[in-house]
Amino acid sequence: MSDSQQPVSWTAPRVRRAGPCGTLPRGRRSLQADSSAVDSRTFGAYILSNRFRKGENIRKKAPTIYDIAARAQVSVSTASRVLNGHATVNAELRARVEQAMQDLRFRPNRIAQTLYHHRSHTIGCILPDIGNPFFSQLFLQLEIGAFERGYTMILGNTVSTRDLERTYLRTLAERQVDGLLFLGGLANDAAPDPADLHLVQDVAEHLPVVVVNGDLPGVPLAARVRSDEAGGMRDLLSLLRTSGHRDVAFLGGRADVTTTLEKLREFDAVHPAAPPHWRQVTGLTIDAGREAMTALLDGGGPRPTAAVCINDLVAAGALAVARDRGVDVPGTLSLAGFDDVFVAQVVSPPLTSVNHNYGLLARTALDALLDSIDGSAEVRDVAVPTVIAERASIRRLP
């Protein structure tokens, strides 16, 4: 056995008891040990000893506002006013308190501040699928905007499950968020359950709720903020028409989702005589796009010269099938997406798509929510204009 492998013998450190009669006063019965007796060779055995388990190795106590006041040589009330952001504190005193906080590595107790100010500086955000590029891109803009305004965003990703949506609604309210942003899910349900609407109504009576790109009928919302998706679809159909396309198909979507129905109404208004198989409401995913394009190509009869898709994921799936079937995009079939997420830029050819103006949409929603948190009683209904991002997937016909 090498030297490094020989067992280490260990003698417990000598204990010195404080106080009369060899004991400590009531409530302070911790033991004081000679730290020099615990060297690097005996530490492994020491941490297994009964004295360690009893808490002899105690964490350093976190500094309090009293420590801050003492170090800065100010009153506790002055230190408290600085900590709580009051503007009435002398600049010199404020600088001393802030320096003391930095020196002592002071971290404010946010729970106590929440109880005192009735503000948590947190915002809840409920959405159905953070893996969907539309929701992830919008949430990113919301989170950045909230951080710039001094708020922390708490995400409730329901994975398109109504039970989890209810759970997050209750949990975020119980966590005393200052306001709630509601995206998708129930807010896009074409036939919402009255019981679910009643649950949201109960929450909305106690804290501001803003719906983004949807609606909650009968709920006292602080605001309804939406990108003008109907206008975006009209602009996209107009672009195809000015490019010479009169025969256009509609791919993807769900009949129980309000945004799908809204876009379909715009499509039907422009192309009321489109054959039934040119209208493929198959879903919202890449696989739904594959299914839609397959049904369109196998439907027989004349084929359209262009197709608009419910979103960019559906367009990507449709594009993959077109390529597999030898259909040239945009040579034979022009293709357009919606949402303008990263997928639209990485496929070949890059997709023309409708951008939701994500930054402006997020800022408008946050402004409405924070104004309501600050006491504004104005109920807003705001439509943010969309923008067409033109790329190489649409061909101008002769």
C-alpha positions as CSV (number, residue, x, y, z in Angstrom):
1,M,0.0,0.0,0.0
2,S,1.4,3.4,-1.0
3,D,1.6,6.4,1.4
4,S,-1.3,8.0,-0.3
5,Q,-3.4,4.9,0.3
6,Q,-2.7,4.4,4.0
7,P,-5.6,5.0,6.3
8,V,-5.6,8.3,8.2
9,S,-5.9,8.2,11.9
10,W,-7.9,11.1,13.4
11,T,-8.5,12.6,16.8
12,A,-11.5,14.8,17.3
13,P,-10.6,18.4,17.8
14,R,-10.4,19.7,21.3
15,V,-13.7,21.3,22.3
16,R,-13.9,24.5,24.4
17,R,-17.2,25.2,26.0
18,A,-18.2,28.8,26.8
19,G,-20.1,30.2,29.7
20,P,-20.4,29.3,33.4
21,C,-20.8,25.7,34.5
22,G,-19.4,24.6,31.1
23,T,-22.5,25.4,29.2
24,L,-23.8,28.1,26.8
25,P,-26.8,30.3,27.6
26,R,-30.2,28.9,26.5
27,G,-30.7,29.2,22.8
28,R,-26.9,29.4,22.0
29,R,-25.8,25.8,22.6
30,S,-23.4,25.6,19.6
31,L,-19.9,24.4,20.3
32,Q,-16.7,26.3,19.6
33,A,-13.8,24.2,18.2
34,D,-10.2,24.9,17.7
35,S,-10.1,25.3,13.9
36,S,-6.4,24.5,13.8
37,A,-7.2,21.0,14.8
38,V,-9.1,20.4,11.6
39,D,-6.4,20.3,8.9
40,S,-6.6,19.0,5.3
41,R,-5.8,15.4,6.4
42,T,-8.6,15.2,9.0
43,F,-11.3,17.2,7.2
44,G,-12.8,14.1,5.5
45,A,-13.3,12.4,8.8
46,Y,-14.4,15.6,10.4
47,I,-17.4,16.1,8.1
48,L,-18.6,12.6,9.0
49,S,-18.4,13.4,12.7
50,N,-21.4,14.1,14.9
51,R,-20.3,17.6,15.6
52,F,-20.5,18.5,11.9
53,R,-23.9,17.1,11.6
54,K,-25.1,19.2,14.5
55,G,-24.2,22.3,12.6
56,E,-20.8,23.4,13.8
57,N,-19.9,24.4,10.2
58,I,-22.5,27.2,9.9
59,R,-22.9,29.4,6.8
60,K,-21.9,33.1,7.0
61,K,-24.9,35.2,8.1
62,A,-26.4,37.3,5.3
63,P,-26.2,41.0,5.9
64,T,-29.3,42.9,6.9
65,I,-30.5,46.4,6.4
66,Y,-29.2,47.2,9.9
67,D,-25.7,46.2,8.7
68,I,-26.1,48.4,5.7
69,A,-27.1,51.4,7.7
70,A,-24.3,50.9,10.2
71,R,-21.6,50.6,7.5
72,A,-23.0,53.6,5.6
73,Q,-23.4,55.6,8.9
74,V,-27.0,56.5,8.1
75,S,-30.3,55.7,9.8
76,V,-32.1,52.5,9.1
77,S,-35.0,54.5,7.6
78,T,-32.6,56.2,5.2
79,A,-31.2,52.9,4.1
80,S,-34.7,51.6,3.7
81,R,-35.7,54.5,1.5
82,V,-32.7,53.9,-0.8
83,L,-33.5,50.2,-1.0
84,N,-37.1,50.9,-2.0
85,G,-36.2,53.5,-4.7
86,H,-37.5,56.7,-3.0
87,A,-36.3,59.8,-4.8
88,T,-36.2,61.9,-1.6
89,V,-32.8,60.7,-0.3
90,N,-29.8,63.0,-0.5
91,A,-27.4,62.0,-3.3
92,E,-24.4,61.7,-1.0
93,L,-26.3,59.5,1.5
94,R,-27.7,57.4,-1.4
95,A,-24.1,56.8,-2.7
96,R,-22.9,55.7,0.7
97,V,-25.8,53.3,1.1
98,E,-25.3,51.9,-2.4
99,Q,-21.6,51.5,-1.7
100,A,-22.3,49.7,1.6
101,M,-24.7,47.3,-0.2
102,Q,-22.0,46.5,-2.7
103,D,-19.3,46.1,-0.1
104,L,-21.4,43.7,2.0
105,R,-22.8,41.9,-1.1
106,F,-26.3,42.7,0.1
107,R,-29.2,41.1,-1.8
108,P,-32.7,42.5,-1.2
109,N,-35.4,40.2,0.1
110,R,-37.9,40.2,-2.8
111,I,-40.6,38.4,-0.8
112,A,-40.6,41.1,1.8
113,Q,-40.6,43.8,-0.8
114,T,-43.6,42.1,-2.5
115,L,-45.5,42.1,0.8
116,Y,-44.6,45.8,1.5
117,H,-45.2,47.3,-2.0
118,H,-47.9,44.8,-3.1
119,R,-45.8,44.4,-6.2
120,S,-43.7,41.4,-7.2
121,H,-42.3,42.9,-10.5
122,T,-43.1,39.6,-12.2
123,I,-45.4,39.0,-15.2
124,G,-46.9,35.6,-16.0
125,C,-47.1,34.5,-19.6
126,I,-49.2,31.5,-20.6
127,L,-48.8,30.0,-24.1
128,P,-49.5,26.6,-25.7
129,D,-46.1,25.6,-27.2
130,I,-42.8,27.3,-26.7
131,G,-41.4,24.9,-29.3
132,N,-43.5,26.6,-32.0
133,P,-41.3,29.3,-33.6
134,F,-44.1,31.8,-33.6
135,F,-44.6,31.6,-29.8
136,S,-40.9,31.4,-29.0
137,Q,-40.1,34.5,-31.1
138,L,-42.9,36.5,-29.6
139,F,-42.0,35.4,-26.1
140,L,-38.4,36.4,-26.6
141,Q,-39.5,39.9,-27.5
142,L,-41.8,40.0,-24.5
143,E,-39.1,38.8,-22.2
144,I,-36.6,41.4,-23.4
145,G,-39.2,44.2,-23.1
146,A,-40.2,43.1,-19.6
147,F,-36.5,43.0,-18.5
148,E,-35.9,46.5,-19.9
149,R,-38.9,47.7,-17.8
150,G,-37.6,46.1,-14.6
151,Y,-39.9,43.0,-14.7
152,T,-39.2,39.3,-14.7
153,M,-41.2,37.0,-17.0
154,I,-42.5,33.7,-15.7
155,L,-43.4,31.2,-18.5
156,G,-46.3,28.8,-18.3
157,N,-45.9,26.4,-21.3
158,T,-49.0,24.4,-21.5
159,V,-47.9,22.0,-24.3
160,S,-51.4,22.5,-25.8
161,T,-53.0,20.8,-22.7
162,R,-56.1,22.5,-21.3
163,D,-55.6,21.0,-17.8
164,L,-52.1,22.4,-17.6
165,E,-53.4,25.8,-18.9
166,R,-55.8,25.8,-15.9
167,T,-53.0,24.8,-13.5
168,Y,-50.7,27.6,-14.7
169,L,-53.5,30.1,-14.5
170,R,-54.1,29.3,-10.8
171,T,-50.4,28.9,-10.0
172,L,-49.4,32.3,-11.5
173,A,-52.2,34.1,-9.7
174,E,-51.2,32.4,-6.4
175,R,-47.6,33.5,-7.0
176,Q,-48.9,37.1,-7.0
177,V,-47.7,38.1,-10.5
178,D,-48.5,41.7,-11.2
179,G,-50.2,40.9,-14.5
180,L,-50.8,38.1,-17.0
181,L,-50.2,37.8,-20.7
182,F,-52.4,35.1,-22.4
183,L,-51.3,33.8,-25.8
184,G,-53.0,31.1,-27.9
185,G,-54.7,28.1,-26.3
186,L,-58.1,29.1,-24.8
187,A,-57.7,32.6,-26.4
188,N,-57.8,31.0,-29.9
189,D,-60.5,28.4,-29.2
190,A,-63.4,28.8,-31.6
191,A,-65.8,27.4,-29.0
192,P,-64.3,28.0,-25.6
193,D,-65.5,26.1,-22.6
194,P,-67.7,28.4,-20.4
195,A,-66.1,26.9,-17.2
196,D,-62.6,27.9,-18.5
197,L,-63.7,31.4,-19.3
198,H,-65.2,31.7,-15.8
199,L,-61.8,30.7,-14.3
200,V,-60.0,33.4,-16.3
201,Q,-62.7,35.8,-15.3
202,D,-62.1,35.1,-11.6
203,V,-58.4,35.8,-12.2
204,A,-59.0,38.9,-14.3
205,E,-61.0,40.5,-11.5
206,H,-57.9,40.5,-9.3
207,L,-55.0,41.2,-11.7
208,P,-54.7,42.7,-15.2
209,V,-54.9,40.2,-18.1
210,V,-53.8,41.1,-21.7
211,V,-54.6,38.7,-24.5
212,V,-52.2,38.6,-27.5
213,N,-53.5,37.5,-30.9
214,G,-56.8,36.1,-29.5
215,D,-59.8,36.8,-27.4
216,L,-61.6,35.7,-24.2
217,P,-65.3,36.5,-24.6
218,G,-66.9,37.9,-21.5
219,V,-63.6,38.2,-19.6
220,P,-62.8,41.8,-18.2
221,L,-59.5,42.1,-20.1
222,A,-57.1,45.0,-19.6
223,A,-56.4,44.9,-23.3
224,R,-56.6,42.8,-26.4
225,V,-53.5,43.3,-28.6
226,R,-53.2,41.5,-31.9
227,S,-51.3,41.5,-35.1
228,D,-53.6,42.2,-38.1
229,E,-53.5,38.7,-39.4
230,A,-56.6,39.2,-41.6
231,G,-54.9,42.2,-43.1
232,G,-51.7,40.2,-43.6
233,M,-53.6,37.5,-45.4
234,R,-55.3,40.1,-47.6
235,D,-51.9,41.7,-48.4
236,L,-50.5,38.3,-49.3
237,L,-53.4,37.4,-51.6
238,S,-53.1,40.8,-53.2
239,L,-49.3,40.2,-53.8
240,L,-50.1,36.9,-55.5
241,R,-52.8,38.5,-57.7
242,T,-50.5,41.4,-58.8
243,S,-48.0,38.7,-59.6
244,G,-50.5,37.1,-62.0
245,H,-51.8,34.3,-59.8
246,R,-55.6,33.7,-60.1
247,D,-55.6,30.0,-59.1
248,V,-54.6,29.8,-55.5
249,A,-54.8,27.0,-52.9
250,F,-55.0,27.3,-49.1
251,L,-52.9,24.8,-47.0
252,G,-53.0,23.9,-43.3
253,G,-54.8,25.2,-40.3
254,R,-57.3,23.9,-37.8
255,A,-61.1,24.5,-38.0
256,D,-61.3,24.9,-34.2
257,V,-58.7,27.7,-34.0
258,T,-59.9,31.3,-34.5
259,T,-56.9,32.5,-36.4
260,T,-57.4,29.8,-39.0
261,L,-61.0,30.7,-39.5
262,E,-60.0,34.4,-39.8
263,K,-57.5,33.7,-42.6
264,L,-59.9,31.3,-44.3
265,R,-62.5,34.0,-44.5
266,E,-60.1,36.3,-46.3
267,F,-59.1,33.5,-48.7
268,D,-62.7,32.6,-49.5
269,A,-63.6,36.3,-50.1
270,V,-60.9,36.4,-52.8
271,H,-61.2,32.9,-54.2
272,P,-64.8,31.8,-53.6
273,A,-64.7,29.4,-56.6
274,A,-61.6,27.4,-55.6
275,P,-62.1,23.6,-55.9
276,P,-62.7,21.9,-52.6
277,H,-59.4,20.0,-52.7
278,W,-57.5,23.3,-53.0
279,R,-58.6,24.0,-49.4
280,Q,-56.6,21.6,-47.2
281,V,-57.2,22.3,-43.5
282,T,-54.8,19.6,-42.1
283,G,-53.1,21.2,-39.1
284,L,-50.3,23.5,-38.0
285,T,-47.1,21.3,-38.3
286,I,-44.6,20.3,-40.9
287,D,-46.3,16.9,-41.2
288,A,-49.6,18.8,-41.7
289,G,-47.9,20.6,-44.6
290,R,-46.8,17.3,-46.1
291,E,-50.3,16.0,-45.9
292,A,-51.8,19.1,-47.4
293,M,-49.5,19.2,-50.4
294,T,-49.9,15.5,-51.0
295,A,-53.7,15.8,-51.1
296,L,-53.4,18.9,-53.3
297,L,-51.2,17.1,-55.9
298,D,-53.3,13.9,-55.8
299,G,-56.6,15.7,-56.0
300,G,-56.8,15.5,-59.8
301,G,-58.1,18.2,-62.2
302,P,-56.3,21.5,-62.8
303,R,-53.6,22.5,-60.3
304,P,-53.2,26.0,-58.8
305,T,-50.3,28.2,-59.7
306,A,-49.8,29.3,-56.1
307,A,-50.6,28.2,-52.5
308,V,-50.7,30.2,-49.3
309,C,-50.0,28.3,-46.1
310,I,-51.3,28.9,-42.6
311,N,-47.8,29.2,-41.2
312,D,-44.1,28.7,-42.2
313,L,-44.0,25.2,-40.7
314,V,-46.8,24.0,-43.0
315,A,-45.1,25.7,-45.9
316,A,-41.8,23.9,-45.2
317,G,-43.6,20.5,-45.2
318,A,-45.5,21.4,-48.4
319,L,-42.2,22.5,-50.0
320,A,-40.5,19.1,-49.1
321,V,-43.3,17.1,-50.8
322,A,-43.3,19.4,-53.9
323,R,-39.6,18.7,-54.2
324,D,-40.0,15.0,-53.8
325,R,-42.8,15.0,-56.4
326,G,-40.8,17.0,-58.9
327,V,-42.8,20.1,-58.6
328,D,-40.6,23.2,-59.1
329,V,-41.1,26.0,-56.6
330,P,-41.5,28.7,-57.7
331,G,-41.3,27.7,-61.4
332,T,-44.4,25.6,-61.4
333,L,-46.0,26.4,-58.1
334,S,-45.5,29.6,-56.1
335,L,-45.6,29.1,-52.3
336,A,-46.1,31.6,-49.4
337,G,-45.9,31.1,-45.6
338,F,-47.1,33.1,-42.6
339,D,-45.4,34.2,-39.4
340,D,-42.0,34.8,-40.9
341,V,-40.1,32.7,-38.4
342,F,-36.5,31.4,-39.0
343,V,-37.8,28.4,-41.0
344,A,-38.9,30.8,-43.8
345,Q,-35.2,31.9,-44.3
346,V,-33.5,28.5,-44.2
347,V,-35.5,26.5,-46.6
348,S,-34.8,26.5,-50.4
349,P,-36.1,28.6,-51.9
350,P,-36.5,31.1,-49.0
351,L,-40.2,31.7,-48.3
352,T,-42.2,34.9,-48.8
353,S,-44.0,35.2,-45.5
354,V,-46.1,37.6,-43.4
355,N,-44.2,39.1,-40.4
356,H,-46.2,39.9,-37.3
357,N,-44.0,42.9,-36.5
358,Y,-42.9,41.0,-33.3
359,G,-41.1,43.8,-31.6
360,L,-44.0,46.3,-31.9
361,L,-46.5,43.6,-31.0
362,A,-44.6,42.8,-27.8
363,R,-44.0,46.4,-26.8
364,T,-47.7,47.3,-27.4
365,A,-48.9,44.3,-25.2
366,L,-46.4,45.1,-22.4
367,D,-47.3,48.8,-22.5
368,A,-51.0,48.0,-22.1
369,L,-50.3,45.5,-19.3
370,L,-48.0,47.8,-17.3
371,D,-50.3,50.8,-17.7
372,S,-53.1,48.6,-16.2
373,I,-50.8,47.5,-13.4
374,D,-50.1,51.2,-12.7
375,G,-53.9,51.8,-12.4
376,S,-55.0,52.8,-15.8
377,A,-58.7,51.9,-16.4
378,E,-58.5,52.3,-20.2
379,V,-59.4,49.1,-22.0
380,R,-57.5,48.8,-25.2
381,D,-58.2,46.9,-28.4
382,V,-55.1,47.4,-30.6
383,A,-54.3,45.9,-34.0
384,V,-50.6,46.0,-35.0
385,P,-49.9,46.1,-38.7
386,T,-48.2,43.1,-40.3
387,V,-45.4,43.3,-42.9
388,I,-44.8,41.1,-45.9
389,A,-41.2,39.7,-46.2
390,E,-40.7,39.0,-49.9
391,R,-38.3,36.3,-50.8
392,A,-37.8,33.9,-53.7
393,S,-40.8,31.5,-53.4
394,I,-43.2,33.5,-55.5
395,R,-42.8,33.9,-59.3
396,R,-44.3,36.6,-61.3
397,L,-46.4,35.1,-64.1
398,P,-46.1,36.6,-67.6
